[in-house]
């Protein structure tokens, strides 16, 4: 074999090895690819899974945090039934919602379900003991809390949400379906019957929900801080958490975006001040003030280490 042929052969071998390494890397990443990354023409069945975040946090898509989807109204107030209603949101985000009006405690339950779902492929059922869910939410361990949790799951299932934003489109229910027992819920295609008999509950999520959890499109919320807050403070906590350096925002804009039913701006401003003081008390804000233009300025405390997404190394 001549010198030129030998060099050509070594070059071919090197390129072959490089292609093999790239193929192995793509395969290793497949488990965490979103539907938008899947090639429908390739004939491969790829597993969709939410990103993994630390135990002390919960993940909330920025598009939802910057909207009035989960309102700050009292959960005991009468809820409106909405049909293809456009939800107030910042920027170029467009949300259309059908279903019973949602509150901040609905968001708490939804955050908890996403947190459990991150541990396995998203098409698999999320199985949990209701007492564990109630405890994680900070609710009292009593029958009323189990009824409240069940009602919330049913309400989240009976929804249709369309999200149109710069990274794509999601359309579907916040919870695809659920099963509370053999006789309550959808278990026609379930493999969790034995767990239901032991008192566990199960929910299934729409795999397309992963579209809302792409890199840099969701925020990690300190769960212990959130559990200490009232509805308006919860909304502010999520909103300001999604901005590393929050820009000044008018009181009237917050009033519109948080979904309050407080019509009087004077009374809402008082409630807002109380919520901002509470955020400062728990250590989320270092300082805040209102300027002469009725804009809220805040200075956030530095991020804790557990507020960053975990980086899962790939081979």
C-alpha angles and dihedrals in degrees: 000000000000125000093252093050091049092053091048091051092050089049092052092048091050093050091048092053091048091052091049091052092050091049091051091050092051090050092051091052095047093088091066100037119122122233089256089062094050117100106224091196094056094074092226124136105221125192117240117210134168118246115269118247133178121283094243093059139061125212123234124182110242091228090063096040090056095053144065094249092114102039129205094233120126110274090227093059120100111276122223120229107231130198120198087332117173108234120217109255140160127258122344094338114123120194124184115188135191121184143051114332111267130225136197093268088058087055090051091057093044091051089050093052093050089049092057092042093058090074097071143015109307096236090064120091119262104231121192144151110254091223090059092050093047090049093049090052091054093241124144114269099244140110093266090061092052090051090048091050093048092048090050093052091049090049093050090050093052093064140100117201126184116192120188116183141139094281097051145279136302124189124174147069124313087231117022098205143324145206125208096173141340088281101038120062138002113313099146092116097022127129093189100080093116090053091049089054088056092056100266124136127216136203133184125211129211104255088220089069085083086075087076093054102060119137113291093008100093137054130221112231123205099241098201091052092048093051089060095056138092119230100272092045089049091055092048091046092056094041097050091040089063091062122066089201108018114215121225113277130193119248089232090055092052089048090056098041099047094057097235120167090215104118098180109082092203093058092042090053090057091051090047092053091052091050092049091049089052091052088053092048093056091048099251094114125041093195144342139185144174118238130211091270091058092251123146116231118191136181114205127214114249116275119266118232092251091059093075122085113256113252109228107203118226124208 
